Amino acid sequence: MPARMAVPKEIISGERRVALDPTMAERFAKLGVEVLLEKGAGLSAFFPDEAYAKSSRLIDTAQALYAEADVVFKVQGPTLEEVELLRDGSTLLAVLQPHRNLDMVKRLRDKKITSFAMELIPRISRAQSMDVLSSQAAVSGYKVALLAANLASGFFPMLTTAAGTIRPSKVVIVGAGVAGLQAIPPRRSRSRPTYWPGISPPPTRSSPPPPSPAGPRRRSSPRRWSRA
């Protein structure tokens, strides 16, 4: 009997993502996994139910979905009500944030549910394809620039029109990590300066090395190549 992997609809307010897209659902189906999807789970991420029809079995309600699931894929961690719907002994993969949700962790333990907090997977080379922190930081870095442009009082780029020229805004991106680096390209242009200072403390100044007993080194002259 093939393993049944279930993807429910996210119920946290404002959450539009889905834990499995149609392409990955087809890949799991080819591996012999039975993919179960709650109806409408991908609509907010612009994946209609028809996109999953070839590879997944659509389930009407979350209760029926959890009752059949051996493995559950979610984006956000489950609520206590959702934990009660999970089968005892099943497996859960999600962004659990266990340090903030102790009641959820205790209930998962009591129901003997094997849980994987995807944000705590070691960030090593072998696990890069499962690195949800880097992938979602790249998305958030891109989107934060769009949100900033929407909230700004002026235009980001320089605009030259028949009525005159509008100077570009100066943008500061704090930190140049995964999100910061992704936030730079959508806003960079030749007409607007963008700054991305690091947030780590500056290195401490150490005393200069003592002078060499042989005296200062002379710079060698550049080698000149002669044509044969």
Legacy VTK file of the C-alpha trace (Angstrom):
# vtk DataFile Version 3.0
C-alpha trace
ASCII
DATASET POLYDATA
POINTS 228 float
0.000 0.000 0.000
1.560 3.332 -1.009
2.210 6.037 1.555
-0.425 8.747 1.656
0.919 12.296 1.718
-1.622 15.000 2.548
-1.567 18.748 1.909
-4.273 20.699 3.782
-5.382 24.261 3.195
-3.550 26.807 5.338
-5.900 28.410 7.860
-3.641 31.077 9.411
-4.931 34.531 8.509
-2.957 36.088 5.653
-1.131 32.883 4.712
-1.370 32.421 0.932
1.261 29.743 0.371
0.680 26.046 -0.190
3.063 23.317 0.958
3.168 21.504 -2.400
2.918 22.841 -5.941
1.567 20.795 -8.889
5.048 20.069 -10.280
6.264 18.490 -7.054
2.977 16.642 -6.649
3.588 14.957 -10.004
7.115 13.999 -8.970
5.866 12.385 -5.767
3.147 10.558 -7.682
5.763 9.081 -10.035
7.612 7.754 -6.993
4.522 5.790 -6.003
3.223 8.162 -3.309
-0.514 8.801 -3.132
-0.938 12.567 -2.870
-4.037 13.863 -1.092
-4.992 17.519 -1.416
-7.735 19.438 0.324
-9.909 21.224 -2.218
-8.891 24.842 -2.636
-5.537 24.407 -0.889
-3.617 26.014 -3.740
-6.086 28.671 -4.854
-4.520 31.520 -2.860
-1.139 30.619 -4.428
-2.736 30.697 -7.919
-2.789 26.896 -8.287
-6.334 25.774 -9.156
-7.543 22.306 -8.216
-7.398 21.316 -11.880
-3.597 21.699 -11.808
-3.420 18.879 -9.256
-6.052 16.659 -10.839
-3.626 14.337 -12.675
-1.357 13.633 -9.721
-3.495 14.089 -6.613
-6.765 12.973 -5.103
-8.873 15.913 -4.007
-10.516 15.675 -0.564
-13.530 17.746 0.396
-12.748 18.528 4.051
-9.706 18.797 6.294
-11.147 16.205 8.682
-11.350 13.595 5.937
-7.881 14.534 4.705
-6.171 14.123 8.076
-7.980 10.843 8.719
-6.251 9.234 5.721
-2.840 10.902 5.919
0.378 9.075 6.769
2.489 12.193 6.143
1.237 15.781 6.324
2.908 18.711 4.560
2.089 22.194 5.859
3.563 25.670 5.617
2.591 26.975 9.045
2.556 24.780 12.126
-0.799 23.236 13.058
-3.152 24.736 15.566
-4.203 22.643 18.547
-7.455 21.887 16.743
-5.533 20.616 13.711
-3.267 18.503 15.911
-6.333 16.705 17.232
-7.274 15.814 13.659
-3.890 14.213 12.926
-3.685 10.460 13.093
-1.722 8.999 15.984
1.699 7.897 14.800
1.637 9.937 11.596
4.388 12.290 10.372
4.260 16.080 10.110
6.533 18.480 8.192
6.041 22.232 8.636
7.566 25.433 9.976
6.706 24.511 13.558
8.585 27.132 15.642
8.577 24.700 18.578
10.103 27.179 21.035
7.040 29.398 20.665
4.421 26.644 20.569
5.106 24.419 23.564
1.490 23.320 23.920
1.481 22.123 20.314
4.769 20.249 20.824
3.455 18.499 23.938
0.292 17.420 22.153
2.274 16.119 19.170
4.407 14.138 21.608
1.337 12.680 23.334
-0.070 11.536 19.984
3.311 10.041 18.984
3.460 12.189 15.852
6.924 12.374 14.297
7.463 16.056 13.569
10.068 17.860 11.501
10.546 21.596 12.039
11.731 22.551 8.560
13.309 25.795 9.774
15.633 23.821 12.089
17.110 21.513 9.454
20.909 22.039 9.459
21.947 24.438 6.705
24.538 22.206 5.068
25.235 21.371 1.429
23.283 18.108 1.472
20.201 19.844 2.828
20.134 22.880 0.530
17.037 21.640 -1.291
15.201 21.592 2.059
16.422 25.004 3.264
13.167 26.849 3.788
14.905 29.762 5.511
16.969 30.712 2.458
14.160 30.183 -0.043
11.611 32.192 1.911
14.138 34.894 2.814
14.748 35.398 -0.899
11.006 35.792 -1.446
10.616 38.188 1.480
13.602 40.260 0.353
12.053 40.719 -3.071
8.620 41.559 -1.708
9.815 43.994 0.942
11.067 46.281 -1.819
7.632 46.270 -3.421
5.998 47.051 -0.074
8.506 49.826 0.593
7.835 51.370 -2.816
4.123 51.291 -2.093
4.561 53.048 1.273
7.188 55.579 0.161
6.195 59.206 -0.293
8.142 59.550 -3.547
9.214 57.574 -6.570
12.085 55.142 -6.272
13.616 55.598 -9.757
14.376 58.863 -11.490
11.580 59.967 -13.789
12.157 62.298 -16.701
9.019 63.694 -18.294
8.026 66.647 -20.451
7.021 68.457 -17.258
10.440 68.023 -15.649
12.645 65.542 -13.821
11.912 63.847 -10.496
15.006 62.921 -8.553
15.353 59.329 -7.396
14.991 58.219 -3.793
17.932 57.070 -1.709
17.384 53.556 -0.403
19.149 51.918 2.533
18.912 48.129 2.875
20.059 47.072 6.328
22.166 43.943 6.055
23.313 42.043 2.998
22.168 38.538 3.869
19.903 36.357 1.725
16.939 38.724 2.006
19.055 41.873 1.683
20.840 40.672 -1.434
17.533 39.763 -3.018
16.117 43.173 -2.135
18.909 44.977 -3.974
18.333 43.989 -7.666
14.671 45.089 -8.020
15.561 48.573 -6.819
18.980 49.139 -8.297
19.259 51.369 -11.305
21.797 53.729 -12.719
19.684 56.638 -11.599
19.182 55.854 -7.904
21.844 55.090 -5.276
21.253 52.034 -3.116
23.201 51.351 0.057
23.428 48.019 1.873
25.594 48.401 4.980
26.365 45.305 7.003
24.921 44.954 10.496
27.900 43.204 12.080
30.093 45.297 14.432
33.222 46.793 12.857
36.469 44.944 13.506
38.605 46.214 16.349
41.776 48.042 15.395
44.897 46.166 16.333
48.327 47.699 16.831
50.499 47.738 13.685
53.103 44.988 13.405
56.616 45.875 14.512
59.002 47.022 11.748
61.184 44.419 10.146
64.844 44.497 11.278
65.926 44.505 7.639
64.079 47.768 7.106
61.050 48.483 4.928
60.506 46.269 1.916
61.031 47.860 -1.443
58.338 47.311 -4.007
59.596 45.392 -6.938
59.196 47.007 -10.318
56.593 45.457 -12.611
57.929 42.772 -14.905
58.290 43.901 -18.470
57.827 41.391 -21.230
59.822 41.881 -24.404
58.582 40.718 -27.733
60.668 38.029 -29.385
LINES 1 229
228 0 1 2 3 4 5 6 7 8 9 10 11 12 13 14 15 16 17 18 19 20 21 22 23 24 25 26 27 28 29 30 31 32 33 34 35 36 37 38 39 40 41 42 43 44 45 46 47 48 49 50 51 52 53 54 55 56 57 58 59 60 61 62 63 64 65 66 67 68 69 70 71 72 73 74 75 76 77 78 79 80 81 82 83 84 85 86 87 88 89 90 91 92 93 94 95 96 97 98 99 100 101 102 103 104 105 106 107 108 109 110 111 112 113 114 115 116 117 118 119 120 121 122 123 124 125 126 127 128 129 130 131 132 133 134 135 136 137 138 139 140 141 142 143 144 145 146 147 148 149 150 151 152 153 154 155 156 157 158 159 160 161 162 163 164 165 166 167 168 169 170 171 172 173 174 175 176 177 178 179 180 181 182 183 184 185 186 187 188 189 190 191 192 193 194 195 196 197 198 199 200 201 202 203 204 205 206 207 208 209 210 211 212 213 214 215 216 217 218 219 220 221 222 223 224 225 226 227
